[in-house]
């Protein structure tokens, strides 16, 4: 856009409106500039002003015309139709976009060359340092995971830090930017903060050295009383109501509010934090904490719900806060739970009570950890039969609030995956090993500072086998359904995987479930310099995620062969029938267990407290008005429908295999 100098007539008019300038020649304006909407403005430095004839409509219907009123502006470029009024101190060194509103502000300044939060080191997991993650606009949960946990590969960490440092230096500037359609109202001090399009900041107290990466697809909202230093807020995030952040990364569509306090912490997409406190945590996707008495400290979490009063200790009063812990994906803590770090809790486990011993249950997923007489009682696999676990797995995809087309975190929501199933295989070996070592009739077994009852061990083995059969059946059915086979050779060809990249161990890289083989390949390419840009890393991780089901089948087919004793070149339709029968039995059995668990939510004991001041009939009616009727509950209905659909699917595939056998004969 071309700008022009002010005319003498315009200068005279502005001076008559109580405007001043250190040098009127330093001011350039849009060719259609109209000075009538400028009053009581002090200009200094180089100034550019766009058109000032737009209109802003406020809540309640009040309208105001764009322009500048009661403000000191130094060295700024203002877009078209900007409204700035009532700035207590001044605005300096900013490029402000079109249709932006700034009203009732204390101060907005870029006072040095700044990377706007990029490159800030967050001492995650270990408060005393050693696992720092350099935050940046492009940071994904997966890259942060590698930076924090792969310290045993110093060359890898060095290369990643160099990439981030390069990105930070590239985007550093002495001029801050505020995007188009931004609203900043009733706000205090803003220093060295970059603000993206469509952001809304209202009532914030102080924002320093950060980036608010809002955009038109998913705006960011920063609300009243917020204080943030050395931070990055990603698209769709809402930080409200007195939240205090120091050295924090807030991922896409996170919600922090009601006085939440966080220091040296990373929050990735769809996290929620209210009332409580976080210190040095790696909050992977969907980490949720709502309670005032909850402290999360020096831990790694994802798809996790923290109950009220949940707490951890990261030191033993000797060498300071040096310990850390991991609660793998899907963990839950009940009210007043406590875990002494270091500890590692298996995926989709429930922690009840207070646990003072350093346990590692990572190879026993879907377990309960229950406090009893200061001991940890471990109940393996029991969470597989909890209706709450299945409900959580279904609700996560529905609660993904990200609208930005550029997703930073690649999320796999599958409850059963190579990651969790491989752990179940290990769990079965561990539990059988305990039986062989301690005897099949022992009342209790000891494992990783936990005690396991004999009956719990046996049930755990059974539950793990059910889940394995369900997963392997799901995989092979997905592979063959919709493919009419005319020969056994065609069946075997379809079962043959397209790749071997899915073989071996699988990892959960903070929400991304992927083969270790591919992650190691990427990390080696980073170390060698073959991959040297953050954008390229994110693209490769996105590609791995996109190919999940192709990779999953390579792993599942290998496990099917070892679990059932099948061979690729000799597998028959009869073998498929046997596997599908196993799958159907496992699915129906697990669904019936879930149905029985859901039924408990509608029992007489669950109705306690309903029907105040009434008799039993009124209690029941009150309960039904609030909670509904068991048979009509949507989740209960979905279980029954699932049984029906899967039975039909299994029978159809079995009949197809029987037809193939007949055709061959």
Secondary structure by P-SEA (a helix, b strand, c coil): cccccccaaaaaaaaaabbbbccccccccccccccccccbbbbccbbbbccccbbbbcccbbbbbbccccccccccccccbbbbccccccccccccccbbbbccccccccccccccccccccccccccccccccccccccaaaaaaaccccccaaaaaaaaaaaaaaaaaacccbbbbbcbbbbcccccccccccccbbbbccccccccccccccccbbbbbbcbbbbccccccccbbbccbbbbcbbbbccbbbbccbbbbccbbbccbbbbccccccccccccccccccccbbbcccccccbbbccccccccccccccccbbbbbccbbbbccbbbbccccccccbbbbccccccccccccccbbbbbbcccbbbbbcccccccaaaaaaaaaccccccccccccccccccccccaaaaaaaaaaaaaaaaaaaaacccccccccccbbbcaaaaaaaaaaaaaaaaaaaaaaaaaaccccccccaaaaaaaaccccccccccccccccccccaaaaaaaaaaaaacccccaaaaaaaaaaaaaaaaaaaaaaaaaaaaaacccccccccaaaaaaaaaaaaaaaaaaaaaaaaaaaaaacccccccccccccaaaaaaaaaaacccccccaaaaaaaaaaaaaaaaaaaaaaaaaaaaaaac
